[in-house]
Amino acid sequence: MMKESLTMKEIHQIRLKNYERTRNMTREEKIKYINAKGEQAKRRIDELKR
């Protein structure tokens, strides 16, 4: 059995965290959640460009 790389371990942790946050959400709630996170990321990128 191959040992999991640190990068893959981090990806799995992120996916698990996202699953835990969204598992009980309705489809509409998930869409709102994802859009809100996207807006936060967009604002952060714009701040870093300045």
LINKA-V841179 format. One record per residue. N is the residue number from 1. RES is the residue in one small letter. PSI is psi as a letter, one per 20 degrees, with the letter a starting at -180 (999 if undefined). OMEGA is omega in whole degrees, -180 to 180 (999 if undefined). BURIAL is I if it has 9 or more other C-alpha atoms within 8 Angstrom, else O. Layout:
N:RES:PSI:OMEGA:BURIAL + N:RES:PSI:OMEGA:BURIAL
This chain:
1:m:p:-178:O + 2:m:q:177:O + 3:k:p:-179:O + 4:e:p:179:O + 5:s:r:180:O + 6:l:h:179:O + 7:t:g:180:O + 8:m:h:178:O + 9:k:g:179:I + 10:e:g:178:O + 11:i:g:179:O + 12:h:g:179:O + 13:q:g:179:O + 14:i:g:180:O + 15:r:h:179:O + 16:l:g:179:O + 17:k:g:178:O + 18:n:h:178:O + 19:y:g:-179:O + 20:e:h:-180:O + 21:r:h:-170:O + 22:t:i:-171:O + 23:r:h:-180:O + 24:n:j:-179:O + 25:m:q:172:O + 26:t:r:179:O + 27:r:g:-180:O + 28:e:g:178:O + 29:e:g:178:O + 30:k:g:180:I + 31:i:g:178:O + 32:k:g:180:O + 33:y:g:-178:O + 34:i:g:179:O + 35:n:h:179:O + 36:a:g:178:O + 37:k:h:177:O + 38:g:g:177:O + 39:e:g:177:O + 40:q:g:-180:O + 41:a:g:179:O + 42:k:g:178:O + 43:r:g:-180:O + 44:r:g:179:O + 45:i:g:178:O + 46:d:h:177:O + 47:e:g:-178:O + 48:l:h:179:O + 49:k:h:-177:O + 50:r:999:999:O
